């Protein structure tokens, strides 16, 4: 299943998609469009799933980094072999046909494009990366490639939503230390717990980085088991293996 946004659909020369868990080759519990090579799924099936995503976007090859919840962005000129992927949480390119992808299972995927400059980016923003600056990193890398942050359109894909994201006081304290105004992204939960709005926080960081046009999906990966993989949902159910879904973008 592929979800697109009207925002990026309206940008000429850019194709994108937020792909859920359906439409691939993997068997349970990775059924079926699992993108992760390091979770125990059959390698051949994961590579076939990656080809499915690339072909859906009419791209020539898909690239995915080894995501580490950091702030590094890599500019991609040529594809790499899956086992040679660099450690990074965002990718940027100006090369037509090269499909940039990030994989998630609750973290926020961000797809970005400046259609005039023909620069695109994709970022993986969990709470740690978002707090540390992955949003600013990918926007800066796009600017260095010729994009204007004010022209960039950004779409935040399916991720864990506030109602599913209960956190402890030490978690909230990290955000308030970075910026006391982050209190706006927390609402009271049970006892000393709070609910965190990762999606809105990421949107705020995009705006702070100079991106004026942002759209968010509002889809909760935890609450929609038929559509999306979810690390938190799996953990709450007692743990076990799970897959990751792709969010991808390409210059036509």
DRENKOLSE-429936 format. One record per residue (C-alpha): residue number from 1; residue in three letters; x, y, z. Coordinates in pm, 1 decimal. Layout:
BEGIN
     i    aa          X          Y          Z
   NUM   ALA          X          Y          Z
...
***
This chain:
BEGIN
     i    aa          X          Y          Z
     1   UNK        0.0        0.0        0.0
     2   UNK      137.3      336.2     -103.6
     3   UNK       26.8      669.6       41.3
     4   UNK      117.2      998.8     -126.1
     5   UNK       62.2     1360.0      -29.9
     6   UNK     -106.7     1627.4     -235.4
     7   UNK      177.4     1857.9     -134.9
     8   UNK      457.2     1663.4     -302.8
     9   UNK      230.0     1531.2     -579.1
    10   UNK      189.5     1890.8     -692.7
    11   UNK      566.6     1937.2     -737.6
    12   UNK      663.4     1871.7    -1102.4
    13   UNK      937.7     1618.7    -1158.7
    14   UNK      908.7     1455.9     -815.4
    15   UNK      758.8     1115.0     -740.2
    16   UNK      723.6      983.6     -387.2
    17   UNK      543.0      736.5     -168.1
    18   UNK      494.2      630.6      192.4
    19   UNK      474.3      253.6      163.2
    20   UNK      299.0       48.4      428.7
    21   UNK      351.3     -318.7      503.4
    22   UNK      136.5     -459.3      221.1
    23   UNK      228.6     -559.4     -133.3
    24   UNK      559.3     -737.2      -82.9
    25   UNK      710.7    -1085.3      -76.4
    26   UNK      802.7    -1141.2      290.2
    27   UNK      636.2    -1408.1      501.8
    28   UNK      495.2    -1362.9      856.8
    29   UNK      587.0    -1200.0     1086.5
    30   UNK      746.7     -973.3      825.2
    31   UNK      447.3     -975.6      593.5
    32   UNK      486.6     -847.3      348.1
    33   UNK      669.7     -534.3      221.3
    34   UNK      947.2     -547.5      479.7
    35   UNK     1250.6     -333.6      398.5
    36   UNK     1487.0     -430.6      681.4
    37   UNK     1783.1     -661.0      617.0
    38   UNK     1883.9     -686.6      982.7
    39   UNK     1565.7     -817.1     1145.5
    40   UNK     1581.0    -1185.0     1051.3
    41   UNK     1380.7    -1178.0      730.0
    42   UNK     1505.0    -1364.1      421.9
    43   UNK     1755.1    -1145.1      240.2
    44   UNK     1624.8    -1230.0     -106.2
    45   UNK     1272.3    -1128.3       -8.3
    46   UNK     1386.1     -794.2      136.6
    47   UNK     1586.0     -714.3     -175.5
    48   UNK     1283.0     -806.5     -386.4
    49   UNK     1071.9     -571.7     -173.4
    50   UNK     1318.1     -290.2     -231.7
    51   UNK     1290.3     -346.4     -605.7
    52   UNK      910.9     -331.8     -577.2
    53   UNK      934.4       13.6     -416.4
    54   UNK     1183.8      141.0     -674.5
    55   UNK      969.3       15.4     -962.1
    56   UNK      655.4      168.1     -811.8
    57   UNK      825.9      506.8     -835.0
    58   UNK      969.1      431.4    -1179.9
    59   UNK     1319.4      471.5    -1043.5
    60   UNK     1629.3      288.9    -1158.7
    61   UNK     1769.4      194.5     -815.4
    62   UNK     1682.8      239.9     -448.1
    63   UNK     1934.3      344.5     -182.1
    64   UNK     1894.4      309.5      194.8
    65   UNK     2149.6      408.3      458.8
    66   UNK     2227.1      220.1      778.6
    67   UNK     2015.4      428.7     1013.9
    68   UNK     2162.7      493.3     1358.8
    69   UNK     1935.5      761.9     1510.5
    70   UNK     2201.3     1023.1     1445.8
    71   UNK     2223.6     1350.7     1255.0
    72   UNK     2442.7     1270.0      955.7
    73   UNK     2316.5     1337.1      603.1
    74   UNK     2482.7     1178.8      299.4
    75   UNK     2468.7     1328.5      -48.7
    76   UNK     2414.5     1043.9     -295.6
    77   UNK     2557.0     1052.9     -648.3
    78   UNK     2566.1      679.4     -721.2
    79   UNK     2395.3      383.1     -553.5
    80   UNK     2581.4      154.2     -313.4
    81   UNK     2546.8     -216.6     -245.0
    82   UNK     2316.2     -292.3       49.8
    83   UNK     2604.7     -418.9      263.4
    84   UNK     2810.4     -104.8      190.6
    85   UNK     2549.5      143.1      311.5
    86   UNK     2694.5      430.3      517.2
    87   UNK     2579.4      517.6      868.9
    88   UNK     2337.2      807.8      816.8
    89   UNK     1980.7      911.1      887.4
    90   UNK     1917.8     1133.3      586.6
    91   UNK     1995.9     1126.2      215.8
    92   UNK     2006.7     1401.6      -47.6
    93   UNK     2048.6     1381.3     -425.3
    94   UNK     2022.4     1577.4     -748.1
    95   UNK     2043.0     1262.2     -963.6
    96   UNK     1729.7     1170.6    -1162.4
    97   UNK     1607.1      813.9    -1121.0
    98   UNK     1791.8      751.9     -794.7
    99   UNK     1532.9      653.9     -533.2
   100   UNK     1611.8      777.4     -182.1
   101   UNK     1446.0      573.3       93.0
   102   UNK     1427.0      566.1      469.5
   103   UNK     1281.1      283.1      675.2
   104   UNK     1066.9      321.8      985.9
   105   UNK      854.1      131.1     1234.4
   106   UNK      716.6      427.3     1437.8
   107   UNK      981.5      695.8     1376.4
   108   UNK      882.7      984.0     1149.9
   109   UNK      984.1      959.9      783.3
   110   UNK     1034.2     1294.8      608.7
   111   UNK     1040.8     1340.2      230.8
   112   UNK     1155.9     1676.5       96.2
   113   UNK     1186.4     1837.8     -243.9
   114   UNK     1276.4     2164.7     -411.0
   115   UNK     1130.6     2113.5     -757.7
   116   UNK     1288.0     2429.9     -900.6
   117   UNK     1641.4     2335.7     -794.9
   118   UNK     1573.6     1963.9     -853.9
   119   UNK     1704.3     1861.3     -514.4
   120   UNK     1533.9     1595.7     -301.4
   121   UNK     1591.3     1451.3       42.5
   122   UNK     1467.7     1179.3      274.6
   123   UNK     1517.2     1168.2      651.8
   124   UNK     1452.9      925.3      935.6
   125   UNK     1349.8     1117.5     1246.8
   126   UNK     1302.8      929.2     1568.2
   127   UNK     1282.3     1130.4     1887.0
   128   UNK     1658.5     1117.9     1936.8
   129   UNK     1745.6     1227.4     1584.2
   130   UNK     1478.5     1495.8     1581.5
   131   UNK     1600.0     1636.8     1911.3
   132   UNK     1965.2     1624.6     1804.1
   133   UNK     1912.6     1795.5     1466.8
   134   UNK     1851.8     1551.0     1180.5
   135   UNK     1589.7     1787.9     1034.3
   136   UNK     1831.4     2078.9     1021.9
   137   UNK     2101.4     1849.0      885.2
   138   UNK     1899.9     1735.4      583.4
   139   UNK     1775.2     2087.8      506.3
   140   UNK     2131.0     2223.3      522.5
   141   UNK     2256.5     1945.8      293.4
   142   UNK     1981.5     2025.1       44.7
   143   UNK     2075.3     2393.4       57.4
   144   UNK     2438.9     2303.0      -12.7
   145   UNK     2315.1     2109.2     -317.6
   146   UNK     2132.8     2417.4     -448.2
   147   UNK     1793.7     2411.9     -278.2
   148   UNK     1630.2     2711.0     -112.0
   149   UNK     1476.7     2612.0      224.5
   150   UNK     1189.3     2851.7      159.2
   151   UNK     1107.1     2659.2     -160.2
   152   UNK     1136.5     2311.9       -8.2
   153   UNK      812.4     2119.0       38.4
   154   UNK      826.6     1857.1      313.1
   155   UNK      589.3     1572.8      391.5
   156   UNK      598.0     1383.9      722.0
   157   UNK      470.6     1030.8      676.4
   158   UNK      298.1      776.4      900.2
   159   UNK      453.9      754.1     1244.7
   160   UNK      362.5      700.2     1607.7
   161   UNK      101.7      957.5     1709.2
   162   UNK       59.0     1136.3     2039.4
   163   UNK     -218.1      907.0     2165.8
   164   UNK       13.1      606.2     2131.9
   165   UNK      333.4      763.1     2261.6
   166   UNK      345.1      770.1     2641.7
   167   UNK      684.2      866.2     2785.9
   168   UNK      848.1      919.2     3123.1
   169   UNK      954.8     1245.0     3291.5
   170   UNK     1322.3     1197.6     3200.7
   171   UNK     1224.5     1187.4     2832.1
   172   UNK     1032.1     1513.6     2856.7
   173   UNK     1316.0     1676.4     3050.8
   174   UNK     1557.0     1627.6     2759.6
   175   UNK     1331.6     1826.5     2528.9
   176   UNK     1264.6     2103.1     2778.2
   177   UNK     1636.6     2140.6     2838.5
   178   UNK     1692.8     2194.6     2465.8
   179   UNK     1397.9     2435.7     2437.0
   180   UNK     1144.8     2512.4     2713.2
   181   UNK      886.3     2581.1     2441.2
   182   UNK      887.6     2206.4     2366.6
   183   UNK      638.8     2175.6     2652.7
   184   UNK      372.8     2235.8     2387.8
   185   UNK      436.8     1887.6     2245.3
   186   UNK      359.0     1705.8     2569.8
   187   UNK       23.4     1642.0     2733.7
   188   UNK      -42.4     1484.8     3072.2
   189   UNK      -77.7     1106.5     3094.5
   190   UNK     -117.3      871.7     3388.1
   191   UNK       82.3      957.5     3699.2
   192   UNK      411.4     1118.4     3600.8
   193   UNK      378.1     1001.2     3240.2
   194   UNK      311.8     1225.3     2942.5
   195   UNK      209.9     1184.2     2578.5
   196   UNK      455.7     1311.7     2318.8
   197   UNK      358.4     1445.7     1974.7
   198   UNK      654.5     1343.6     1757.9
   199   UNK      482.9     1439.8     1433.0
   200   UNK      411.8     1797.7     1540.1
   201   UNK      757.6     1829.9     1690.7
   202   UNK      918.1     1729.7     1361.1
   203   UNK      697.3     1977.8     1175.5
   204   UNK      811.0     2250.8     1414.3
   205   UNK     1175.1     2165.8     1353.6
   206   UNK     1117.5     2182.6      977.8
   207   UNK      971.6     2531.0     1017.7
   208   UNK     1260.5     2632.0     1238.5
   209   UNK     1498.2     2516.8      963.4
   210   UNK     1329.7     2751.7      715.7
   211   UNK     1090.0     2509.2      544.1
   212   UNK      762.8     2696.6      495.4
   213   UNK      551.1     2426.1      332.2
   214   UNK      491.4     2115.0      542.0
   215   UNK      223.2     1848.1      536.7
   216   UNK      180.8     1561.5      784.6
   217   UNK      -11.5     1239.8      729.1
   218   UNK     -164.7     1206.1     1075.5
   219   UNK     -155.2      825.4     1037.8
   220   UNK      -65.7      627.5     1350.8
   221   UNK      164.7      331.9     1283.9
   222   UNK       86.3      181.6     1625.5
   223   UNK     -291.2      186.5     1583.5
   224   UNK     -306.8       47.1     1228.1
   225   UNK     -156.4     -304.5     1239.6
   226   UNK     -292.4     -409.4      900.8
   227   UNK     -122.8     -115.6      730.3
   228   UNK      203.0      -52.7      915.1
   229   UNK      483.8     -217.9     1108.1
   230   UNK      531.1      -81.4     1460.7
   231   UNK      812.3     -138.3     1707.5
   232   UNK      605.1       -9.0     1999.0
   233   UNK      302.7     -221.5     1915.0
   234   UNK      524.8     -528.5     1894.7
   235   UNK      691.7     -441.6     2226.7
   236   UNK      360.2     -388.4     2403.8
   237   UNK      246.1     -727.7     2276.7
   238   UNK      543.2     -897.5     2438.4
   239   UNK      818.0     -842.1     2182.7
   240   UNK      939.8    -1046.7     1890.9
   241   UNK     1048.4     -979.2     1532.6
   242   UNK      894.9     -707.1     1319.0
   243   UNK      956.6     -538.0      985.4
   244   UNK     1002.3     -181.2      867.2
   245   UNK      823.8       13.2      595.7
   246   UNK      973.4      242.1      333.6
   247   UNK      924.4      606.9      251.9
   248   UNK     1084.7      699.0      -78.6
   249   UNK     1131.1      985.9     -323.1
   250   UNK     1282.2     1022.8     -669.9
   251   UNK     1347.8     1289.4     -931.2
   252   UNK     1178.8     1203.3    -1260.2
***
